[in-house]
């Protein structure tokens, strides 16, 4: 039984920085058991990584940094001709950056890779290879967890493939996120062309399928589950997407009854969180969601902030010498100026997300002096 009267940071006192293995599991289970969740942010470079860490530190909250396959490739550089190689090298480079700087921000970070369908399994295998090397060198893997999304395939195939990967990952201290049911829309080349209408049965996971996956995978290692309850990637007009968080509640009940592992044995994931109603977010978190993806909202926060800056200083982005004043405009178009504005947009949006998810002020990291 968790002593909720004592702050998690005092009870756990985890070392700030990237958490893996037992520490990763303790952080996830603390979020689930204490009724709050962490925002998961897809990053594409040091600017977005640093902004996420800044926001986490300002809000004294832990956070999830994740890379999609496209984000990893972008991190390595679009000029790299071998896209498969770029996905691996970019993710490794991003992970090393996070490992290098995260502890200085004084919070705990879950480092994760996003949707990997069948064609992207070699990417995950390459990252496991890299973590095996990292464990030999440092005793720690590069990533906290990886996601395998075979939700479009038969359940038995999904579970079997995930089990094979989890047998490699678990000894390294890496967790697995799986998807059951279909998250509509598309996320960086991985997605499902389904009708996003409220009655589409593909968007709703069956609790019995969750039980099958949990019983097969949990003995092998730590597994988290993205059970679809109407989720769709992106932002849609009100009424186009009908979230049914009660599916998560029912999944917890079915697994709890079958296993006897408490009333919330599952650590659940909320995909497609951007634009969701606060009431649905709160309800989903109350059923054991520890992670919510908000990629679309973060992209817009970054882009719209920069867009306003460019509009306000349009002359500087057309002329090195301002026609109106005859003065140089370098201080305005210096990339550090407008990239910083974009970072501040991410920080502001994440402050809202930490509050929405109940994560503000709840870092499990032991206190450190942040310079």
C-alpha positions as CSV (number, residue, x, y, z in Angstrom):
1,X,0.0,0.0,0.0
2,X,1.4,3.4,-1.0
3,X,1.7,6.1,1.7
4,X,0.2,9.0,-0.3
5,X,0.6,11.4,2.7
6,X,4.4,11.4,2.0
7,X,5.5,13.1,-1.2
8,X,6.7,10.6,-3.8
9,X,10.0,12.4,-4.1
10,X,10.7,11.7,-0.4
11,X,9.5,8.0,-0.6
12,X,11.3,7.1,-3.8
13,X,14.1,9.6,-4.1
14,X,15.1,8.4,-7.6
15,X,18.2,9.8,-9.2
16,X,17.3,12.6,-11.6
17,X,17.8,11.9,-15.3
18,X,16.7,9.0,-17.5
19,X,15.1,6.1,-15.6
20,X,15.4,2.5,-16.7
21,X,14.7,-0.9,-15.3
22,X,13.3,-1.0,-11.8
23,X,13.3,2.8,-11.5
24,X,11.3,3.2,-14.7
25,X,8.8,0.7,-13.4
26,X,8.6,2.5,-10.0
27,X,7.9,5.8,-11.7
28,X,5.2,4.4,-13.9
29,X,3.5,2.6,-11.1
30,X,3.7,5.6,-8.9
31,X,1.8,7.7,-11.5
32,X,-0.8,5.0,-11.9
33,X,-1.3,4.3,-8.2
34,X,-1.4,8.0,-7.2
35,X,-3.8,9.1,-10.0
36,X,-1.7,11.3,-12.2
37,X,-0.1,11.0,-15.6
38,X,2.9,12.3,-17.6
39,X,2.8,14.1,-20.9
40,X,4.7,12.3,-23.7
41,X,6.3,14.6,-26.2
42,X,7.7,13.6,-29.6
43,X,11.0,15.4,-30.2
44,X,13.0,16.1,-33.4
45,X,16.1,18.0,-32.2
46,X,17.9,19.5,-29.3
47,X,15.6,22.5,-29.3
48,X,12.5,20.4,-28.6
49,X,14.3,18.2,-26.1
50,X,15.7,21.1,-24.1
51,X,12.3,22.8,-24.1
52,X,10.6,19.7,-22.7
53,X,13.3,19.4,-20.0
54,X,12.9,23.1,-19.1
55,X,9.2,22.8,-18.8
56,X,9.6,19.7,-16.5
57,X,12.0,21.5,-14.3
58,X,9.9,24.6,-14.0
59,X,6.9,22.5,-13.0
60,X,8.8,20.1,-10.8
61,X,7.3,17.3,-12.8
62,X,8.7,14.2,-14.5
63,X,8.2,13.8,-18.2
64,X,8.3,11.4,-21.2
65,X,10.5,12.2,-24.2
66,X,9.9,10.0,-27.2
67,X,11.1,9.7,-30.8
68,X,9.0,8.6,-33.7
69,X,10.9,6.9,-36.6
70,X,10.6,10.1,-38.6
71,X,11.8,12.2,-35.7
72,X,14.8,10.0,-35.2
73,X,15.6,10.2,-38.9
74,X,15.3,14.0,-38.8
75,X,17.6,14.1,-35.8
76,X,20.3,12.3,-37.8
77,X,19.8,14.7,-40.7
78,X,17.6,14.5,-43.8
79,X,20.7,14.5,-45.9
80,X,21.7,11.0,-44.7
81,X,20.8,8.8,-47.7
82,X,20.2,5.5,-45.8
83,X,16.9,6.1,-44.0
84,X,17.1,3.0,-42.0
85,X,20.6,3.8,-40.7
86,X,19.4,7.4,-40.0
87,X,16.5,6.2,-37.8
88,X,18.9,4.2,-35.6
89,X,21.7,6.7,-35.5
90,X,19.3,9.6,-34.9
91,X,17.5,7.9,-32.0
92,X,20.9,6.9,-30.5
93,X,22.2,10.4,-30.8
94,X,19.0,11.9,-29.2
95,X,19.2,9.4,-26.4
96,X,22.8,10.3,-25.6
97,X,21.9,13.9,-25.6
98,X,19.1,13.3,-23.1
99,X,21.3,11.1,-20.9
100,X,23.9,13.8,-20.9
101,X,21.8,16.8,-19.8
102,X,18.6,15.5,-18.2
103,X,19.9,15.0,-14.7
104,X,20.9,18.7,-14.5
105,X,17.3,19.6,-14.8
106,X,16.5,17.8,-11.6
107,X,13.6,15.6,-12.8
108,X,13.1,12.0,-14.0
109,X,12.7,11.3,-17.7
110,X,11.3,8.3,-19.4
111,X,13.0,7.9,-22.8
112,X,10.8,6.1,-25.3
113,X,10.3,5.4,-29.0
114,X,6.9,5.8,-30.5
115,X,4.8,3.6,-32.9
116,X,6.8,0.9,-34.7
117,X,4.7,-1.3,-37.0
118,X,5.9,-4.4,-38.9
119,X,8.1,-2.5,-41.4
120,X,9.9,-0.6,-38.5
121,X,10.8,-3.6,-36.4
122,X,14.4,-3.5,-37.7
123,X,14.6,0.0,-36.3
124,X,13.7,-1.3,-32.8
125,X,16.0,-4.2,-33.2
126,X,18.9,-1.8,-34.1
127,X,18.1,0.2,-31.0
128,X,18.1,-2.9,-28.8
129,X,21.5,-3.7,-30.3
130,X,22.7,-0.2,-29.3
131,X,21.3,-0.6,-25.7
132,X,23.1,-4.0,-25.4
133,X,26.4,-2.2,-26.2
134,X,25.5,0.6,-23.7
135,X,24.7,-1.9,-21.0
136,X,28.2,-3.5,-21.5
137,X,29.8,0.0,-21.3
138,X,27.8,1.8,-18.7
139,X,25.4,-0.8,-17.1
140,X,22.3,1.1,-18.4
141,X,20.3,0.8,-21.6
142,X,19.8,3.9,-23.8
143,X,16.0,3.8,-23.6
144,X,13.5,3.2,-20.9
145,X,11.0,1.6,-23.2
146,X,10.0,1.0,-26.8
147,X,6.6,0.8,-28.5
148,X,5.6,-1.9,-30.9
149,X,2.4,-1.2,-32.7
150,X,1.0,-4.4,-34.5
151,X,-2.6,-3.5,-33.7
152,X,-3.6,-3.9,-37.3
153,X,-2.5,-7.5,-37.2
154,X,-4.3,-10.5,-35.6
155,X,-4.1,-10.4,-31.8
156,X,-2.1,-13.7,-31.7
157,X,0.6,-12.3,-34.1
158,X,0.7,-9.1,-32.2
159,X,1.3,-10.8,-28.9
160,X,3.8,-13.3,-30.3
161,X,6.0,-10.7,-31.9
162,X,5.9,-8.5,-28.9
163,X,6.9,-11.4,-26.7
164,X,9.9,-12.1,-28.8
165,X,11.1,-8.5,-28.5
166,X,10.3,-8.3,-24.8
167,X,12.6,-11.4,-24.2
168,X,15.5,-9.3,-25.5
169,X,14.5,-6.0,-23.9
170,X,13.6,-7.1,-20.3
171,X,17.1,-8.3,-19.3
172,X,18.5,-4.9,-20.4
173,X,16.0,-3.0,-18.2
174,X,13.8,-1.8,-21.1
175,X,10.0,-1.9,-20.9
176,X,7.6,-2.5,-23.8
177,X,4.5,-0.6,-24.8
178,X,2.0,-2.4,-27.0
179,X,-1.1,-1.2,-28.8
180,X,-4.4,-3.2,-28.7
181,X,-7.2,-1.9,-30.9
182,X,-6.6,0.8,-33.5
183,X,-5.7,4.5,-32.9
184,X,-7.2,6.3,-35.9
185,X,-5.4,8.7,-38.1
186,X,-1.7,8.7,-38.9
187,X,1.5,9.3,-36.8
188,X,4.7,9.8,-38.8
189,X,4.0,7.2,-41.4
190,X,2.4,4.7,-39.0
191,X,-1.4,4.7,-38.9
192,X,-4.7,3.2,-40.0
193,X,-7.0,4.4,-42.7
194,X,-10.2,4.0,-40.7
195,X,-13.4,6.1,-40.5
196,X,-13.0,8.4,-37.5
197,X,-16.7,8.4,-36.8
198,X,-17.9,7.8,-33.2
199,X,-19.3,4.4,-34.0
200,X,-16.3,2.7,-35.6
201,X,-15.7,-0.5,-33.6
202,X,-12.1,-0.6,-34.7
203,X,-11.4,2.3,-32.4
204,X,-12.4,0.4,-29.2
205,X,-10.4,-2.3,-27.6
206,X,-12.0,-5.4,-26.1
207,X,-11.1,-5.9,-22.4
208,X,-10.8,-9.7,-23.1
209,X,-8.0,-8.9,-25.6
210,X,-6.2,-6.8,-23.0
211,X,-6.3,-9.7,-20.6
212,X,-4.8,-12.1,-23.2
213,X,-2.0,-9.7,-23.9
214,X,-1.3,-9.0,-20.2
215,X,-1.3,-12.7,-19.2
216,X,1.1,-13.6,-22.1
217,X,3.5,-10.7,-21.7
218,X,3.7,-9.6,-18.1
219,X,5.6,-12.7,-17.0
220,X,8.3,-11.8,-19.5
221,X,8.9,-8.2,-18.5
222,X,7.3,-4.9,-17.7
223,X,4.6,-4.1,-20.2
224,X,2.4,-1.0,-20.6
225,X,-0.7,-1.0,-22.8
226,X,-2.2,1.5,-25.2
227,X,-5.8,0.3,-25.3
228,X,-7.9,2.2,-27.8
229,X,-11.0,3.9,-26.5
230,X,-11.8,6.1,-29.5
231,X,-8.4,7.7,-29.7
232,X,-7.4,9.4,-33.0
233,X,-4.1,11.1,-33.8
234,X,-4.3,14.8,-34.5
235,X,-7.0,17.3,-33.6
236,X,-10.6,17.0,-34.9
237,X,-13.7,19.1,-34.7
238,X,-15.9,18.5,-31.7
239,X,-18.1,15.5,-32.1
240,X,-16.0,13.7,-34.7
241,X,-14.2,11.6,-32.1
242,X,-16.0,9.9,-29.2
243,X,-13.8,8.9,-26.4
244,X,-15.0,6.1,-24.1
245,X,-12.7,5.9,-21.1
246,X,-15.0,3.3,-19.5
247,X,-13.2,0.8,-21.7
248,X,-10.1,1.4,-19.7
249,X,-12.1,0.9,-16.5
250,X,-13.6,-2.3,-17.8
251,X,-10.1,-3.6,-18.9
252,X,-8.7,-3.0,-15.4
253,X,-11.7,-4.9,-13.9
254,X,-11.3,-7.9,-16.2
255,X,-7.6,-8.2,-15.5
256,X,-7.9,-7.5,-11.8
257,X,-10.5,-10.3,-11.4
258,X,-8.4,-12.8,-13.4
259,X,-5.1,-12.0,-11.7
260,X,-5.9,-10.8,-8.3
261,X,-3.3,-8.0,-8.6
262,X,-5.2,-5.1,-7.1
263,X,-7.9,-3.0,-8.7
264,X,-5.6,-1.3,-11.3
265,X,-3.0,-3.8,-12.4
266,X,-2.6,-2.3,-15.8
267,X,-0.3,0.7,-16.7
268,X,-2.3,2.3,-19.5
269,X,-1.4,4.8,-22.3
270,X,-3.6,7.5,-23.8
271,X,-2.7,8.0,-27.5
272,X,-4.0,11.0,-29.5
273,X,-4.4,13.2,-26.4
274,X,-4.1,16.5,-28.3
275,X,-7.4,18.5,-28.3
276,X,-9.1,16.1,-25.9
277,X,-11.7,17.3,-23.4
278,X,-10.4,17.8,-19.9
279,X,-13.2,15.7,-18.4
280,X,-12.2,12.7,-20.6
281,X,-8.5,13.2,-19.7
282,X,-9.3,13.2,-16.0
283,X,-11.5,10.2,-16.3
284,X,-8.9,8.2,-18.3
285,X,-6.2,9.1,-15.7
286,X,-8.5,7.9,-12.9
287,X,-8.6,4.4,-14.6
288,X,-4.8,4.0,-14.6
289,X,-3.5,6.0,-17.5
290,X,0.1,7.1,-16.7
291,X,1.1,8.5,-20.1
292,X,-0.7,10.8,-22.6
293,X,0.7,11.7,-26.0
294,X,0.3,15.3,-27.1
295,X,2.5,15.5,-30.2
296,X,0.1,17.6,-32.3
297,X,-0.5,20.2,-29.7
298,X,3.2,20.6,-29.0
299,X,4.0,21.0,-32.7
300,X,1.4,23.7,-33.0
301,X,2.7,25.5,-29.9
302,X,6.2,25.5,-31.4
303,X,5.2,26.6,-34.9
304,X,2.5,29.1,-33.9
305,X,4.9,30.9,-31.5
306,X,7.6,31.2,-34.3
307,X,4.9,32.2,-36.8
308,X,3.8,35.1,-34.6
309,X,7.4,36.2,-34.1
310,X,8.1,36.2,-37.9
311,X,5.0,38.1,-38.5
312,X,5.9,40.7,-35.9
313,X,9.4,41.1,-37.4
314,X,8.6,40.4,-41.0
315,X,11.2,43.0,-42.2
316,X,14.0,41.1,-40.6
317,X,13.1,38.0,-42.5
318,X,13.3,39.7,-45.8
319,X,16.1,42.2,-45.4
320,X,19.5,42.1,-43.7
321,X,19.4,45.9,-43.5
322,X,15.9,47.2,-42.6
323,X,14.6,49.6,-45.2
324,X,12.6,51.4,-42.6
325,X,15.6,52.2,-40.3
326,X,18.7,51.4,-42.3
327,X,19.9,49.2,-39.4
328,X,21.0,45.6,-39.5
329,X,18.4,43.0,-38.6
330,X,20.7,40.2,-37.6
331,X,19.7,40.3,-33.9
332,X,16.1,39.5,-35.0
333,X,16.7,36.7,-37.5
334,X,19.5,35.0,-35.5
335,X,18.2,31.4,-35.2
336,X,18.7,31.5,-31.5
337,X,16.1,34.2,-31.3
338,X,13.2,32.6,-33.1
339,X,14.1,29.0,-32.0
340,X,14.0,30.2,-28.4
341,X,10.5,31.7,-29.1
342,X,9.4,28.3,-30.3
343,X,10.9,26.6,-27.2
344,X,9.0,29.0,-25.0
345,X,5.8,28.0,-26.8
346,X,6.5,24.4,-25.9
347,X,7.2,25.3,-22.3
348,X,3.9,27.1,-22.0
349,X,1.9,24.3,-23.6
350,X,3.5,21.7,-21.4
351,X,2.8,23.8,-18.3
352,X,-0.9,23.4,-19.1
353,X,-0.5,19.7,-19.8
354,X,1.3,19.0,-16.5
355,X,-1.7,20.7,-14.7
356,X,-4.3,18.8,-16.8
357,X,-2.7,15.5,-15.9
358,X,-2.2,16.3,-12.2
359,X,1.6,16.0,-12.5
360,X,2.7,19.5,-11.4
361,X,5.0,19.4,-8.4
362,X,5.0,15.5,-8.2
363,X,8.4,14.6,-9.5
364,X,9.8,11.4,-7.9
365,X,13.4,12.7,-8.3
366,X,15.3,13.6,-5.2
367,X,15.9,17.3,-4.9
368,X,19.1,18.6,-6.5
369,X,20.5,22.1,-7.0
370,X,19.5,23.2,-10.6
371,X,21.8,25.9,-12.0
